[in-house]
Amino acid sequence: MKQSMIQLPASEMPKQWYNIAADMPNPMAPPLHPGTKQPVGPDDLAPLFPMDLILQEVSQDRWIDIPEEVLDIYSLWRPTPLYRAYRLEEALGTPAKIYYKYEGASPVGSHKPNTAVPQAYYNAKAGVKKISTETGAGQWGTALAMACSMFGIDLEVFMVNVSFQQKPYRRIAMETWGANVHASPTKLTEAGKKILSEDPDSPGSLGIAISEAVERAATNADTNYSLGSVLNHVLLHQTVIGQEAKKQFEIAGDYPDVVIACCGGGSNFGGAAFPFLQDKIAGKDLRAIAVEPASCPTLTKGEFRYDFGDTIGMTPLMQMYTLGHDFVPPGIHAGGLRYHADSPLVCQLYKDEIIEAVSYHQLACFEAAVTFAKSEGIIPAPESSHAIRSAIDEAMRAKEEGKEKTIFFNLSGHGYLDLSAYDDYHNGRLTDYEYPEEKIKEALAKLPVI
Ligand SMILES: *Cc1c(COP(=O)(O)O)cnc(C)c1O
């Protein structure tokens, strides 16, 4: 029998997070205060985040203990399975071995609770009763709504308008966990009002929704803010993915030649790849590929410079590959990949050529997703389909070259709440957006000069 699922015993669940900042050859540039343009200190971030998370954000410690209370909740779905994709390999006729880690096994169907749970935990520990956040397609909002409900915290969610309209199910899920959800831009914040005065039909974007959520927290003493990607502490929490995968590869008696994940803000990529990159930085031969949409190609077409994390310019300035903070990407179905920049850690590693990046149009990704679903069963999230496209291309290259190769990709989530996107795909209603060159040029021209 071919054993597809490689399970890790519960006792082998990682007890620490891995902090790649301790091992990077070049550190990321410091975040700067949006007003003074001086490096931000812990006190600047204190109105938004609890001190435990701020300390993780700036930590240089290689290993950080996972609190017992967080491990208890992780154990509801972790360790997640690693699969050997025998049937996909067969369908492709490739000599490559393909493995994937299934983060859709979490209660909300994506990797996002890996950080939502510790973020809610540290806020609750600091006595915080209320959190505001943004969400794109709703995966982050659902993850944080579930986590907040577990720790008795009230949650207000600014959900990108286009996804709010296209994807009601995640709104309903958030409301089931007790969250209060708005279609962003709203008239509840100055940021939202400003955007709506310029564009009353704004589809919204993650950058706009972040502005609204940050404003809410910055102007309300009892409210903290929480971000589902990009920041160092978020990627840190996600490293349980790659750490588990390394142990599962040991069980399988294998090790990847290439690690692949889709990249929106970089958290599932960082989570899956960083524990392997620790080996690479120590000399091991390994490729890591971040896969992004061609309509929002931050790493592959962006500029490496300081920019805001949000649209209005309220967050600290971070050095990232960016398309410009007021660039609004086309409304592709992979809503979670529509972000104008990327994690500063991921960007620094890309700058230093420790990782690679590729971009794909959405039709090619849906085609790969359908191939995957037919052989492996799981219908992937539109975001994850980008990783699958790249993994299939790597497998086909191995076939052309007649070479063995071990490919590992992260299946960041399932697509059962995104089936309308598949309906659009099956019925020819999906198109590939041209790379919006002019709009990106305009947005880049407005970047702050440092
Ligand atoms: C949010 C999300 C992403 C993109 O976010 P990253 O921070 O880049 O991981 C990818 N896949 C799924 C399923 C998501 O929910």
The ligand as an SDF file (V2000), in Angstrom:
LIG
                    3D

 15 15  0  0  0  0  0  0  0  0999 V2000
   -4.4860   34.7610    3.9820 C   0  0  0  0  0  0  0  0  0  0  0  0
   -4.1750   33.6070    3.1580 C   0  0  0  0  0  0  0  0  0  0  0  0
   -3.0600   33.5980    2.3150 C   0  0  0  0  0  0  0  0  0  0  0  0
   -2.1420   34.7730    2.1260 C   0  0  0  0  0  0  0  0  0  0  0  0
   -1.5270   35.2650    3.2810 O   0  0  0  0  0  0  0  0  0  0  0  0
   -0.0200   34.9930    3.6320 P   0  0  0  0  0  0  0  0  0  0  0  0
    0.2350   35.8670    4.8090 O   0  0  0  0  0  0  0  0  0  0  0  0
    0.8230   35.3900    2.4670 O   0  0  0  0  0  0  0  0  0  0  0  0
    0.1070   33.5590    3.9530 O   0  0  0  0  0  0  0  0  0  0  0  0
   -2.8020   32.4530    1.5940 C   0  0  0  0  0  0  0  0  0  0  0  0
   -3.6050   31.3690    1.6550 N   0  0  0  0  0  0  0  0  0  0  0  0
   -4.6910   31.3480    2.4550 C   0  0  0  0  0  0  0  0  0  0  0  0
   -5.5440   30.1330    2.4730 C   0  0  0  0  0  0  0  0  0  0  0  0
   -5.0010   32.4550    3.2380 C   0  0  0  0  0  0  0  0  0  0  0  0
   -6.0610   32.4170    4.0470 O   0  0  0  0  0  0  0  0  0  0  0  0
  1  2  1  0
  2  3  1  0
  2 14  2  0
  3  4  1  0
  3 10  2  0
  4  5  1  0
  5  6  1  0
  6  7  2  0
  6  8  1  0
  6  9  1  0
 10 11  1  0
 11 12  2  0
 12 13  1  0
 12 14  1  0
 14 15  1  0
M  END
$$$$
